[in-house]
Amino acid sequence: MVHFAQLSAPRGLGLLLCCAGLAGAARAQDAATVYGYLDLGLVRESGAGARLDRGLNNWLGVRGVEGLDGDLAATFNVQMRFDPDTGMQERASTLFQGETTVGLRSKTLGGLRLGRALSPLWQEKWRYDPWYDSGFMGSLESYNGDFDSDGLPSADFHNYSRVGNGVFYASPGLGGVRFFGMAELEAPAAGQPVERARGAALTYADGAATAMLSYERNHVADSIVYLAGSYRIDQLTVLGAYSRSRLVLSGGERRSALLAGTYALGAQLLRFGYGRLRESGQHKASVGLSHALSKRTNIYADLYREKMAATGNGGASDGMALNGVALGINHAF
């Protein structure tokens, strides 16, 4: 991750105290929750020494619901993200990297949020990667409809999967079907004409089967169509996904596919999968085992091998095969 600026100590301390005060206020409200996630592991990959790294992004947030008239409720969610191995914020340019939204929710009409959040594609597609679309260790995120929801040059890619100045809608479920939509009201001032980002996802979940269809278009008119599904047979769940992206600036396209699954063995969850990028031939195979120590704490091990694309540019990773092993622990609260 590229960090081009850091908070000064006094400012950082002030922000932490502000968060602590917000957390105290949250506890005073019956329907507000302080929540978070920590994930850190030992990683060793070919051609490099051992390191500490996260298996999934880490966050600390405050979210809540206030009941209004009838079935209407007000909602809010404020979430910051950080690197647990250093304690620094995940993106130097954005303190509340995860989400900053306020909205209304109704059981009959659905939910409406205003602010900055994951696009519908990114909000839902993590379900089809056994490593939750983390992009680290065994994750197959690069083969699971990877798409830049921003498209504009960025020093730290803080909006890669998110949209700011947005309106987000989530419908109530109807026969297992839900609709998620997003539209950006203010296009960023990029020094050039840009489009407003928009996207939608249609999901289905009923018993053993799930499915998802999504379309998204970013600021530079790049677009993606994503299709995925899963089916559970006893302890085995099979996952599959396919995407096709049209890249306007480069004049090309990118197609990805993955086939993966999980198998539950009591407190253990076996994870496995394979993904491939059609145009470049880059591909990855992963297997992992997660053991639940409690409802909120897990230890895990991953093995993976990724054959990088042969670009001919002479870079260090050009056409190389990357082998990796990871051992880690995560805790949700």
C-alpha positions as CSV (number, residue, x, y, z in Angstrom):
1,M,0.0,0.0,0.0
2,V,1.3,3.5,-0.8
3,H,1.1,6.0,2.0
4,F,2.1,9.5,0.8
5,A,1.1,11.4,4.0
6,Q,0.6,10.5,7.6
7,L,-1.3,12.3,10.4
8,S,0.8,14.2,12.9
9,A,0.9,12.7,16.4
10,P,-1.3,15.5,18.0
11,R,-3.8,15.3,15.2
12,G,-3.9,11.6,15.2
13,L,-4.4,11.5,19.0
14,G,-7.2,14.0,18.7
15,L,-8.9,11.9,16.1
16,L,-8.6,8.8,18.3
17,L,-10.1,10.7,21.2
18,C,-12.9,11.8,19.0
19,C,-13.5,8.2,18.0
20,A,-13.5,7.2,21.7
21,G,-16.0,9.9,22.5
22,L,-18.2,8.7,19.6
23,A,-17.9,5.2,20.9
24,G,-19.0,6.3,24.4
25,A,-22.0,8.1,22.8
26,A,-22.8,5.0,20.8
27,R,-23.0,2.9,24.0
28,A,-25.5,5.4,25.4
29,Q,-27.9,4.6,22.5
30,D,-29.7,1.3,22.6
31,A,-29.4,0.6,18.9
32,A,-25.8,1.8,18.2
33,T,-22.9,-0.6,18.0
34,V,-19.1,-0.3,18.1
35,Y,-17.7,-3.0,15.9
36,G,-14.5,-4.2,14.3
37,Y,-12.4,-6.9,12.8
38,L,-8.7,-7.9,13.2
39,D,-6.8,-10.2,10.9
40,L,-3.1,-10.7,10.9
41,G,-0.8,-13.6,9.7
42,L,2.7,-14.7,9.0
43,V,3.3,-14.9,5.2
44,R,6.2,-16.4,3.2
45,E,6.2,-16.1,-0.6
46,S,8.8,-17.3,-3.1
47,G,11.5,-14.7,-3.7
48,A,10.9,-12.8,-0.5
49,G,11.4,-13.1,3.2
50,A,8.7,-13.7,5.8
51,R,6.4,-10.8,6.7
52,L,3.3,-9.9,8.7
53,D,0.3,-9.2,6.6
54,R,-3.5,-9.2,6.8
55,G,-5.6,-11.9,5.4
56,L,-8.6,-9.6,5.3
57,N,-8.9,-5.8,5.6
58,N,-9.2,-4.6,9.2
59,W,-11.7,-2.0,10.5
60,L,-13.2,-0.2,13.5
61,G,-16.6,1.4,13.2
62,V,-19.7,2.7,14.8
63,R,-23.1,2.0,13.3
64,G,-26.6,2.3,14.5
65,V,-30.4,2.3,13.9
66,E,-33.0,4.6,15.5
67,G,-36.6,3.6,15.2
68,L,-39.0,6.3,13.8
69,D,-42.7,6.1,13.0
70,G,-44.1,2.8,11.7
71,D,-41.4,0.5,10.3
72,L,-39.2,3.5,9.3
73,A,-35.7,3.7,10.9
74,A,-32.8,6.1,10.6
75,T,-29.4,4.5,10.0
76,F,-25.7,5.5,10.1
77,N,-22.4,3.8,9.6
78,V,-18.9,5.3,10.1
79,Q,-16.0,3.0,9.6
80,M,-12.2,3.5,9.6
81,R,-9.7,1.0,8.2
82,F,-6.1,0.4,9.4
83,D,-3.1,-1.9,9.0
84,P,-2.8,-3.9,12.2
85,D,0.9,-4.7,11.7
86,T,1.9,-1.0,11.8
87,G,-1.2,0.7,13.4
88,M,-1.3,3.1,10.5
89,Q,-4.5,3.9,8.6
90,E,-5.1,1.8,5.5
91,R,-5.2,4.8,3.1
92,A,-3.2,7.9,4.0
93,S,-5.7,10.2,2.1
94,T,-8.8,8.9,3.8
95,L,-9.3,8.3,7.5
96,F,-12.8,6.8,7.3
97,Q,-11.9,4.5,4.4
98,G,-14.6,1.9,5.0
99,E,-17.9,3.9,4.9
100,T,-19.5,7.1,5.9
101,T,-23.3,7.0,5.3
102,V,-26.5,8.1,6.8
103,G,-30.0,7.0,5.7
104,L,-33.4,5.6,6.2
105,R,-34.6,2.0,6.2
106,S,-38.0,0.4,5.9
107,K,-39.0,-3.2,5.9
108,T,-41.5,-2.6,3.1
109,L,-39.7,0.0,1.0
110,G,-36.0,-0.9,1.5
111,G,-33.0,1.1,2.6
112,L,-31.6,4.4,1.3
113,R,-28.1,5.6,2.2
114,L,-26.3,8.9,1.4
115,G,-22.5,9.3,1.4
116,R,-19.6,7.1,0.6
117,A,-19.7,3.3,0.5
118,L,-18.9,0.1,-1.5
119,S,-20.5,-0.1,-4.9
120,P,-23.2,-2.7,-5.3
121,L,-20.7,-5.0,-7.2
122,W,-18.2,-4.9,-4.4
123,Q,-20.7,-5.0,-1.6
124,E,-22.1,-8.4,-2.8
125,K,-19.5,-10.2,-4.9
126,W,-17.2,-11.2,-1.9
127,R,-19.6,-14.1,-1.2
128,Y,-18.2,-15.9,-4.2
129,D,-14.5,-16.0,-3.1
130,P,-13.9,-18.4,-0.1
131,W,-11.4,-15.8,1.1
132,Y,-14.0,-13.0,1.1
133,D,-12.5,-11.1,-1.8
134,S,-9.7,-9.8,0.5
135,G,-7.0,-9.8,-2.3
136,F,-4.5,-11.2,0.2
137,M,-2.9,-14.7,0.7
138,G,-5.1,-17.4,-0.8
139,S,-7.8,-14.9,-2.0
140,L,-9.0,-15.2,-5.6
141,E,-10.3,-11.6,-5.8
142,S,-8.2,-10.8,-8.9
143,Y,-10.3,-13.4,-10.7
144,N,-13.6,-12.5,-9.1
145,G,-14.8,-9.6,-11.1
146,D,-11.9,-7.3,-10.1
147,F,-12.9,-3.7,-11.2
148,D,-11.8,-0.2,-10.5
149,S,-14.9,1.6,-9.5
150,D,-13.1,4.9,-9.7
151,G,-10.9,4.7,-12.9
152,L,-9.1,8.0,-12.3
153,P,-5.4,8.2,-11.3
154,S,-4.9,7.9,-7.6
155,A,-1.9,7.8,-5.3
156,D,-3.4,5.2,-2.9
157,F,-6.5,3.8,-4.8
158,H,-8.8,4.8,-1.9
159,N,-11.9,4.7,-4.2
160,Y,-11.0,1.5,-6.0
161,S,-14.1,-0.3,-4.8
162,R,-16.1,2.7,-3.4
163,V,-18.1,5.6,-4.6
164,G,-18.4,9.0,-2.8
165,N,-21.1,11.6,-3.1
166,G,-23.4,8.7,-3.8
167,V,-27.0,7.5,-3.3
168,F,-27.3,3.9,-2.4
169,Y,-30.5,1.8,-2.4
170,A,-31.2,-1.7,-1.2
171,S,-34.6,-3.3,-1.9
172,P,-36.4,-5.6,0.5
173,G,-36.3,-9.3,-0.3
174,L,-39.1,-10.6,-2.5
175,G,-39.0,-14.4,-3.1
176,G,-35.3,-14.4,-2.3
177,V,-34.6,-11.6,-4.8
178,R,-33.0,-8.3,-3.9
179,F,-32.0,-5.2,-5.9
180,F,-29.0,-2.9,-5.1
181,G,-28.5,0.3,-6.9
182,M,-26.0,3.2,-6.7
183,A,-25.7,6.6,-8.5
184,E,-23.1,9.3,-7.9
185,L,-24.6,12.8,-7.7
186,E,-21.4,14.8,-8.0
187,A,-18.7,13.8,-10.4
188,P,-15.1,14.4,-9.0
189,A,-13.2,17.4,-10.2
190,A,-10.5,15.6,-12.2
191,G,-9.4,18.4,-14.5
192,Q,-11.1,16.6,-17.4
193,P,-14.7,15.7,-18.2
194,V,-15.7,12.5,-16.4
195,E,-18.8,10.5,-16.0
196,R,-20.8,10.0,-12.8
197,A,-20.2,6.4,-11.5
198,R,-23.3,4.1,-11.4
199,G,-24.0,0.5,-10.8
200,A,-26.6,-2.1,-9.9
201,A,-26.7,-5.7,-8.6
202,L,-29.5,-8.2,-8.6
203,T,-29.1,-11.1,-6.1
204,Y,-31.0,-14.3,-5.3
205,A,-30.7,-16.4,-2.1
206,D,-33.2,-19.1,-1.2
207,G,-32.1,-22.3,0.6
208,A,-29.2,-24.0,-1.0
209,A,-28.8,-21.8,-4.0
210,T,-27.6,-18.2,-4.5
211,A,-27.0,-16.1,-7.7
212,M,-25.8,-12.6,-8.6
213,L,-25.8,-10.4,-11.7
214,S,-24.2,-7.0,-11.6
215,Y,-23.3,-4.1,-14.0
216,E,-21.1,-1.1,-13.1
217,R,-19.7,1.9,-15.0
218,N,-16.9,4.1,-13.6
219,H,-15.7,7.7,-14.2
220,V,-13.9,7.0,-17.4
221,A,-16.7,4.8,-18.9
222,D,-15.0,1.5,-18.2
223,S,-17.7,-1.1,-17.4
224,I,-18.1,-4.6,-16.1
225,V,-20.8,-7.3,-16.3
226,Y,-20.5,-9.9,-13.5
227,L,-22.3,-13.2,-13.0
228,A,-21.9,-15.6,-10.1
229,G,-23.7,-18.4,-8.3
230,S,-23.4,-21.0,-5.6
231,Y,-25.0,-24.2,-4.5
232,R,-24.8,-26.1,-1.2
233,I,-25.0,-29.9,-0.9
234,D,-24.8,-30.9,2.8
235,Q,-21.3,-29.6,4.0
236,L,-20.1,-28.8,0.4
237,T,-20.7,-25.4,-1.2
238,V,-19.6,-24.9,-4.8
239,L,-19.0,-21.3,-6.1
240,G,-18.5,-20.0,-9.5
241,A,-18.1,-16.5,-11.1
242,Y,-17.5,-14.9,-14.5
243,S,-16.9,-11.3,-15.5
244,R,-16.3,-9.3,-18.6
245,S,-14.8,-5.7,-18.4
246,R,-14.6,-3.2,-21.2
247,L,-11.6,-0.8,-20.7
248,V,-12.1,2.4,-22.7
249,L,-8.7,4.0,-22.3
250,S,-6.7,1.0,-23.3
251,G,-9.3,-0.1,-25.9
252,G,-9.3,-3.7,-24.6
253,E,-11.3,-6.0,-22.4
254,R,-10.6,-8.3,-19.5
255,R,-12.4,-11.6,-18.8
256,S,-12.1,-13.5,-15.6
257,A,-13.5,-16.8,-14.3
258,L,-13.2,-18.8,-11.1
259,L,-14.4,-22.1,-9.7
260,A,-14.1,-22.5,-5.9
261,G,-15.8,-24.1,-2.9
262,T,-15.9,-24.8,0.8
263,Y,-16.4,-27.9,2.9
264,A,-17.4,-27.7,6.5
265,L,-15.9,-30.2,8.9
266,G,-17.3,-29.3,12.3
267,A,-15.2,-26.4,13.6
268,Q,-13.0,-26.6,10.4
269,L,-13.7,-25.0,7.1
270,L,-11.8,-26.3,4.1
271,R,-11.4,-23.6,1.3
272,F,-10.2,-24.2,-2.2
273,G,-10.4,-22.5,-5.6
274,Y,-8.9,-21.7,-9.0
275,G,-9.1,-18.5,-11.0
276,R,-7.9,-17.4,-14.4
277,L,-7.7,-14.2,-16.5
278,R,-8.5,-15.2,-20.1
279,E,-6.5,-12.5,-22.0
280,S,-3.3,-12.7,-20.1
281,G,-3.4,-16.3,-19.0
282,Q,-2.6,-15.4,-15.4
283,H,-4.0,-17.9,-13.0
284,K,-4.0,-18.9,-9.3
285,A,-4.8,-22.0,-7.3
286,S,-5.5,-21.9,-3.5
287,V,-6.3,-24.2,-0.7
288,G,-6.8,-23.3,3.0
289,L,-8.1,-24.5,6.3
290,S,-9.8,-22.3,8.9
291,H,-10.5,-23.5,12.5
292,A,-13.1,-21.8,14.7
293,L,-11.8,-21.3,18.2
294,S,-15.1,-19.6,19.0
295,K,-17.9,-17.8,17.2
296,R,-15.7,-14.7,16.8
297,T,-12.1,-16.1,16.6
298,N,-10.5,-18.3,14.0
299,I,-7.0,-19.5,13.1
300,Y,-6.2,-20.4,9.5
301,A,-3.6,-21.7,7.1
302,D,-3.3,-21.0,3.3
303,L,-1.3,-22.5,0.5
304,Y,-1.4,-20.9,-2.9
305,R,0.4,-20.7,-6.3
306,E,-0.1,-17.9,-8.8
307,K,1.3,-17.8,-12.3
308,M,1.7,-14.1,-13.2
309,A,1.0,-12.8,-16.7
310,A,3.9,-12.6,-19.1
311,T,3.9,-9.0,-20.2
312,G,7.4,-8.8,-21.7
313,N,8.2,-5.6,-19.9
314,G,11.0,-7.2,-17.9
315,G,9.5,-6.5,-14.5
316,A,10.4,-8.6,-11.5
317,S,7.0,-10.4,-11.6
318,D,6.8,-10.8,-15.4
319,G,5.7,-14.4,-16.0
320,M,6.9,-15.6,-12.7
321,A,5.3,-18.3,-10.6
322,L,4.6,-17.2,-7.0
323,N,4.2,-19.7,-4.3
324,G,2.9,-18.7,-0.9
325,V,2.1,-20.0,2.6
326,A,0.3,-18.2,5.4
327,L,-0.7,-18.8,9.0
328,G,-2.9,-16.3,10.7
329,I,-5.6,-15.5,13.2
330,N,-8.7,-13.2,13.0
331,H,-11.2,-11.9,15.6
332,A,-14.5,-10.1,15.1
333,F,-16.1,-7.9,17.7
